[in-house]
Amino acid sequence: MRLLPLAPGGPRRGSPRHLPSCSPLLLLPLLLGGCLGVSGAAAGSRRPNVVLLLTDDQDEVLGGMTPLKKTKALIGEMGMTFSSAYVPSALCCPSRASILTGKYPHNHHVVNNTLEGNCSSKSWQKIQEPNTFPAILRSMCGYQTFFAGKYLNEYGAPDAGGLEHVPLGWSYWYALEKNSKYYNYTLSINGKARKHGENYSVDYLTDVLANVSLDFLDYKSNSEPFFMMISTPAPHSPWTAAPQYQKTFQNVFAPRNKNFNIHGTNKHWLIRQAKTPMTNSSIQFLDNAFRKRWQTLLSVDDLVEKLVKRLEFNGELNNTYIFYTSDNGYHTGQFSLPIDKRQLYEFDIKVPLLVRGPGIKPNQTSKMLVANIDLGPTILDIAGYSLNKTQMDGMSLLPILRGASNLTWRSDILVEYQGEGRNVTDPTCPSLSPGVSQCFPDCVCEDAYNNTYACVRTTTALWNLQYCEFDDQEVFVEVYNLTADPEQITNIAKSIDPEILGKMNYRLMMLQSCSGPTCRTPGVFDPGYRFDPRLMFNNHGSVRTRRFSKPPL
């Protein structure tokens, strides 16, 4: 059964119409020259369209792309796959805020998945939403902008405008209330609530997103370019697969790699508290979760295939960039932590990133160090809008995608996370002190208030390092040489050259205080690196503390 028309009672497929939009496109800035068109585009050529596909909790390190055969063929093999793509925070809302704003968490101030942590709060709506890249695309470049799926974890909260709130910058808005679900959810359709039940043929969210996206492609205006952001629930819990995929991958188990079900020796106390070896029931649980995650991704694979075919049928595929990525990674049993994200290790901070589009040669792999703060600058660059007009911290990937030679690129990125924990003891785990959260029945916890850390992730021709500091009483430090130890088993903080340790410490303090261009300065192993203590100070002249600042009111 097809999804109901986007406008109840409106014309059926095949009849001319416009989809309901939130407000008219703001074309005046376009007439004033806000966007000049993609750099290098032929005179008179139409500006490219852009599609951003975002999954929820899809890892790269543990084989998260394996089920997506069609996606890899239609996007990766037709364009470029990035093998070193990272998120600046391994948690949904801070990472999604970084995608939308092009900023590190210390600059957009979204620190966790709660309203108090600035997730879709009124402060976020007032200060950050007007400056997201979709808002710029719409107001300054005349793009039609379409959103479907999960936005931010607290979107739709009554204390932040409810489902009536439609963020600035979106022409067409089909947003999920709060966190990922597959059935029994509510969507905001341009500010009006629509409830869905549990009938697969009309309610399964991944398929609903596919259908409304195809409707948009058929009924949008053809006079202006478009941007689409499609944000699926998969493979986030509760891992509800479509009926036809519920028996797939029966012989698949979570990878038994070198850091699976081992004690996290010489790591932060939160990792050391995990019980090793894990119980048989815990392993059975995480194996089942791993299998179900893959099952949910098969519907995403179908969505991608439908989307690409429709773009091709409509004659728009060759003028459309398609990006595929995730908001964070995931772990299933690494260092005996059952299932979650939030940690500083590769399995949680590394994500898939595949891109195809005009000027991108097929079957390419890039080892360049990139982050999701680069997506906004890249898409604005495609639209012809200068990054210098923004306050974004990221860089445009367009030169990499187009095979630019002798390209000067970054060698490090910042990863930062603010831990969450309650000030009371968990009644099911009385032996644990207050301050922990995300605890499993066997009293293994995935987070704590002092699981607050910041890292510099560095990759050059000679160096492949991660340096991390925790904001706790110990100021605990973890350092990994990922060339010799890709599973990050051995913390070399006490054995690495003290001079390198000092440089990484200075670089971390600088990146934690960076904003815009200062986030793109040379790293400690770059020829152009120089130590400038002024970059470690904020506008008030004091060194920035390790903790994130509170969001401005």
WOBELRA-V872975 format. One record per backbone hydrogen bond with DSSP energy under -1.0 kcal/mol. CO is the residue of the C=O (numbers start at 1). NH is the residue of the N-H. E is the energy in kcal/mol with one decimal. If there is no record, write none. Layout:
co=CO nh=NH e=E
co=CO nh=NH e=E
//
This chain:
co=7 nh=10 e=-2.9
co=12 nh=15 e=-1.8
co=25 nh=27 e=-1.1
co=27 nh=31 e=-1.9
co=28 nh=32 e=-1.2
co=29 nh=34 e=-1.9
co=30 nh=33 e=-1.7
co=38 nh=41 e=-2.2
co=42 nh=45 e=-2.2
co=49 nh=321 e=-2.7
co=50 nh=228 e=-2.3
co=51 nh=323 e=-3.0
co=52 nh=230 e=-2.6
co=53 nh=325 e=-2.4
co=54 nh=232 e=-1.8
co=55 nh=327 e=-1.3
co=60 nh=63 e=-1.2
co=63 nh=66 e=-1.7
co=65 nh=68 e=-1.4
co=67 nh=69 e=-1.5
co=68 nh=72 e=-2.3
co=69 nh=73 e=-1.9
co=70 nh=74 e=-2.9
co=71 nh=75 e=-2.4
co=71 nh=76 e=-1.1
co=72 nh=77 e=-3.2
co=76 nh=79 e=-1.2
co=79 nh=364 e=-2.6
co=80 nh=355 e=-2.7
co=81 nh=366 e=-2.3
co=84 nh=370 e=-2.4
co=85 nh=351 e=-2.3
co=86 nh=372 e=-1.5
co=88 nh=416 e=-3.2
co=89 nh=91 e=-1.8
co=90 nh=342 e=-2.1
co=91 nh=95 e=-2.1
co=92 nh=96 e=-2.8
co=93 nh=97 e=-2.4
co=94 nh=98 e=-1.6
co=95 nh=99 e=-1.9
co=96 nh=100 e=-2.3
co=97 nh=101 e=-2.2
co=98 nh=102 e=-2.3
co=100 nh=133 e=-2.4
co=102 nh=393 e=-2.6
co=102 nh=394 e=-1.4
co=104 nh=107 e=-2.1
co=104 nh=108 e=-1.6
co=105 nh=109 e=-2.5
co=114 nh=119 e=-2.5
co=115 nh=118 e=-2.0
co=117 nh=111 e=-2.4
co=118 nh=120 e=-1.0
co=121 nh=125 e=-2.5
co=122 nh=126 e=-2.2
co=123 nh=127 e=-2.7
co=124 nh=128 e=-1.7
co=124 nh=129 e=-2.2
co=128 nh=131 e=-1.9
co=129 nh=132 e=-1.3
co=132 nh=136 e=-1.8
co=133 nh=137 e=-2.7
co=134 nh=138 e=-2.2
co=135 nh=139 e=-2.6
co=136 nh=140 e=-2.5
co=137 nh=143 e=-2.3
co=144 nh=227 e=-3.1
co=145 nh=171 e=-1.2
co=145 nh=172 e=-2.2
co=146 nh=229 e=-2.6
co=147 nh=174 e=-1.9
co=148 nh=231 e=-3.0
co=149 nh=176 e=-2.7
co=152 nh=155 e=-2.3
co=154 nh=157 e=-1.9
co=155 nh=178 e=-2.3
co=157 nh=160 e=-2.2
co=157 nh=162 e=-2.4
co=158 nh=161 e=-1.1
co=162 nh=165 e=-1.2
co=167 nh=170 e=-1.1
co=171 nh=22 e=-2.6
co=172 nh=147 e=-2.5
co=173 nh=190 e=-2.8
co=174 nh=149 e=-2.6
co=175 nh=188 e=-3.1
co=182 nh=205 e=-2.0
co=185 nh=196 e=-2.9
co=186 nh=177 e=-2.6
co=187 nh=194 e=-2.4
co=188 nh=175 e=-1.8
co=188 nh=190 e=-1.0
co=189 nh=192 e=-1.2
co=192 nh=189 e=-3.4
co=194 nh=187 e=-2.8
co=197 nh=184 e=-2.7
co=199 nh=202 e=-1.4
co=199 nh=203 e=-2.6
co=200 nh=204 e=-1.2
co=204 nh=208 e=-2.2
co=205 nh=209 e=-2.8
co=206 nh=210 e=-1.7
co=207 nh=211 e=-2.5
co=208 nh=212 e=-2.5
co=209 nh=213 e=-1.7
co=210 nh=214 e=-2.2
co=211 nh=215 e=-2.2
co=212 nh=216 e=-2.1
co=213 nh=217 e=-2.1
co=214 nh=218 e=-1.6
co=215 nh=219 e=-2.2
co=216 nh=220 e=-1.9
co=225 nh=144 e=-2.6
co=226 nh=50 e=-2.2
co=227 nh=146 e=-2.6
co=228 nh=52 e=-3.1
co=229 nh=148 e=-2.2
co=230 nh=54 e=-2.8
co=231 nh=150 e=-1.9
co=233 nh=236 e=-2.1
co=234 nh=56 e=-2.4
co=236 nh=239 e=-1.6
co=242 nh=245 e=-2.3
co=243 nh=246 e=-1.1
co=245 nh=248 e=-1.4
co=249 nh=252 e=-1.8
co=255 nh=257 e=-1.1
co=257 nh=260 e=-1.9
co=259 nh=335 e=-3.7
co=263 nh=265 e=-1.9
co=264 nh=267 e=-1.1
co=268 nh=271 e=-1.3
co=268 nh=272 e=-1.9
co=269 nh=273 e=-1.7
co=271 nh=274 e=-1.2
co=279 nh=283 e=-2.2
co=280 nh=284 e=-2.5
co=281 nh=285 e=-2.2
co=282 nh=286 e=-2.4
co=283 nh=287 e=-2.3
co=284 nh=288 e=-2.0
co=285 nh=289 e=-2.3
co=286 nh=290 e=-2.5
co=287 nh=291 e=-2.2
co=288 nh=292 e=-2.4
co=289 nh=293 e=-2.3
co=290 nh=294 e=-1.7
co=291 nh=295 e=-1.9
co=292 nh=296 e=-2.3
co=293 nh=297 e=-1.3
co=295 nh=298 e=-1.0
co=297 nh=301 e=-2.3
co=298 nh=302 e=-1.6
co=299 nh=303 e=-2.1
co=300 nh=304 e=-2.6
co=301 nh=305 e=-2.0
co=302 nh=306 e=-2.6
co=303 nh=307 e=-2.5
co=304 nh=308 e=-2.6
co=305 nh=309 e=-2.4
co=306 nh=310 e=-2.3
co=307 nh=311 e=-2.5
co=308 nh=312 e=-2.3
co=309 nh=313 e=-2.7
co=310 nh=314 e=-2.4
co=311 nh=316 e=-3.0
co=311 nh=317 e=-1.1
co=312 nh=315 e=-1.3
co=316 nh=319 e=-1.0
co=317 nh=320 e=-1.6
co=319 nh=49 e=-2.7
co=321 nh=51 e=-2.7
co=322 nh=356 e=-1.9
co=323 nh=53 e=-3.2
co=324 nh=354 e=-2.2
co=325 nh=55 e=-2.4
co=331 nh=340 e=-1.3
co=333 nh=261 e=-3.0
co=333 nh=336 e=-1.8
co=334 nh=337 e=-2.0
co=337 nh=333 e=-2.0
co=338 nh=333 e=-1.1
co=340 nh=331 e=-2.3
co=345 nh=348 e=-1.9
co=345 nh=349 e=-1.8
co=346 nh=350 e=-2.1
co=347 nh=330 e=-2.3
co=348 nh=329 e=-2.8
co=349 nh=87 e=-2.0
co=353 nh=82 e=-2.8
co=354 nh=324 e=-2.5
co=355 nh=80 e=-3.4
co=356 nh=322 e=-2.6
co=357 nh=360 e=-2.0
co=364 nh=81 e=-2.3
co=366 nh=83 e=-2.7
co=370 nh=86 e=-2.0
co=371 nh=374 e=-2.1
co=372 nh=375 e=-1.1
co=374 nh=378 e=-2.0
co=375 nh=379 e=-2.6
co=376 nh=380 e=-2.5
co=377 nh=381 e=-2.1
co=378 nh=382 e=-2.2
co=379 nh=383 e=-1.7
co=380 nh=385 e=-3.1
co=383 nh=37 e=-1.0
co=384 nh=36 e=-1.9
co=386 nh=389 e=-1.5
co=387 nh=390 e=-2.0
co=397 nh=401 e=-2.7
co=398 nh=402 e=-2.0
co=399 nh=404 e=-2.9
co=400 nh=403 e=-1.7
co=411 nh=459 e=-2.4
co=413 nh=457 e=-2.4
co=415 nh=455 e=-3.3
co=417 nh=453 e=-1.8
co=422 nh=435 e=-2.1
co=426 nh=429 e=-1.8
co=429 nh=432 e=-2.0
co=435 nh=449 e=-2.5
co=436 nh=422 e=-1.2
co=437 nh=447 e=-1.7
co=438 nh=446 e=-1.6
co=440 nh=443 e=-2.5
co=444 nh=440 e=-2.5
co=447 nh=437 e=-2.5
co=448 nh=451 e=-2.1
co=452 nh=471 e=-3.4
co=453 nh=417 e=-2.5
co=454 nh=469 e=-2.6
co=455 nh=415 e=-2.3
co=456 nh=467 e=-2.3
co=457 nh=413 e=-1.8
co=458 nh=465 e=-1.6
co=463 nh=460 e=-3.3
co=464 nh=482 e=-2.6
co=465 nh=458 e=-2.9
co=466 nh=480 e=-2.2
co=467 nh=456 e=-2.7
co=468 nh=478 e=-2.1
co=469 nh=454 e=-2.0
co=470 nh=472 e=-1.4
co=476 nh=470 e=-2.4
co=478 nh=468 e=-2.7
co=479 nh=492 e=-2.6
co=480 nh=466 e=-1.7
co=481 nh=485 e=-2.2
co=485 nh=488 e=-2.0
co=492 nh=495 e=-1.3
co=492 nh=496 e=-2.1
co=497 nh=501 e=-2.2
co=498 nh=502 e=-2.5
co=499 nh=503 e=-2.1
co=500 nh=504 e=-2.5
co=501 nh=505 e=-2.0
co=502 nh=506 e=-2.2
co=503 nh=507 e=-2.6
co=504 nh=508 e=-2.4
co=505 nh=509 e=-2.1
co=506 nh=510 e=-2.2
co=507 nh=511 e=-2.7
co=508 nh=512 e=-2.3
co=510 nh=513 e=-1.0
co=515 nh=518 e=-1.5
co=516 nh=519 e=-2.0
co=517 nh=520 e=-1.9
co=523 nh=526 e=-1.9
co=526 nh=529 e=-1.7
co=532 nh=535 e=-1.9
co=533 nh=536 e=-1.6
co=534 nh=537 e=-1.4
co=536 nh=544 e=-1.2
co=538 nh=541 e=-2.0
co=542 nh=538 e=-1.9
//
